[in-house]
Amino acid sequence: MFPLLIAACLNFSDFDKNLRSSGYQAIWRGLNKTQDTVNIIYQNEQSKWVVIAVSPNGTACERASGNVSEIIIQKIGADIHG
């Protein structure tokens, strides 16, 4: 669980505010197949990351987090071995 938060689920605006005040930026988002949940990935300058899911009622829940990340490709179709 993300260590700066007391609960794994909060109102999205509170979750977003907590992450941004801790140096995280939203870097990706996508709508799930049933179009009822937005998934957002946040990352900070130390390559720490957090994935949250936001339900239609505005509740955001942490789904995963980690301490290491790297960008594999920056554009669809790019060669990752280039």
N, C-alpha and C positions, 0 to 999 in steps of 0.2 A: 504494500500500500504506500501511496505517496506520503512521506513523513511529515510534511508541513500541514496536513489536514487532519482534523479529528475524525471525520467520517469519510467513507469511500464515496458517498453520494451527497451532493449539495445542489442548490439552485444553480443553474448554469452561470449566471452573472457573478455569483459569489465564487464559484470554482475558477472561472476565468480571471477574476480579480486577484485571487490568491496566487494563481500560477504566474500571472504577469508581474505581480509585485515581488515574486521570487526569481525573476529574471528569465522566465520562460516566454516563448513566442509561439503562437499557433502557426504551424508550417504546412498542414495538410488537413483537408476535410473531405468527407464523402458521405453520401446518402446510401443506406443499406437497401437491399433488394426489395423489401416491402415498403420502402420510402417512409418509414416511421421513426427512424433513428439516424441522427447525424453522428458520425465518428470523427473526432478531431485529434490530431497528433500535435503535441507541444514539445519543444526542445529548447535547451538553454545552451550557452556558449561552452559548457563543459561536456557536451554531448549527452547529457541526461535527457530522458524523454518520458512522456506520459501520454497514454491513449485514454480518452474519455468518450463515453457514449451519451448523447443528449436525446432524451425522449421527447415526444410531442408536448408534454406538460411542462417542459423546461428543466426537469431533473437531470443532472449530469452525474454520471458514475464512472469512477476510474475502472478501466478494464485491464490495464497493464502498465508497467513502468520499468525503467532500467537505467543503467549508468553508462552505457557505451552505445554509440550509434555511428553510422557513416552513411553518406549518400552514395548509392551504387550507380544510379544514372540520374541525370537531371532532365532528360527529355525522353519520352517514349520513342523507341526505335534506335536510341543511341547504343553503341556497342560498349558493354561494361568491361570488356577486356582490352579496349582500344589503347 
